[in-house]
Amino acid sequence: MLEPGTPIEMTKGYKGVKGTVIERTESEYELYVLKLENGIHLVAGPTAFVPLAKGNAETG
């Protein structure tokens, strides 16, 4: 389970776009609300992105 604030990089859909985990949903599946650096908020599972080291995200 990823913690809020974890930097990520998308590997599907918005491939290559960096972002941040905002929160985990209450779904029985491991789904997360993400905020991407292009301003888009979306819900995705862990197969759609990879977590980055804390210093690698360029999000604010």
Secondary structure by P-SEA (a helix, b strand, c coil): cccccbbbbbccccccbbbbbcccccccccccccccccbbbbbbcccccccccccccccc
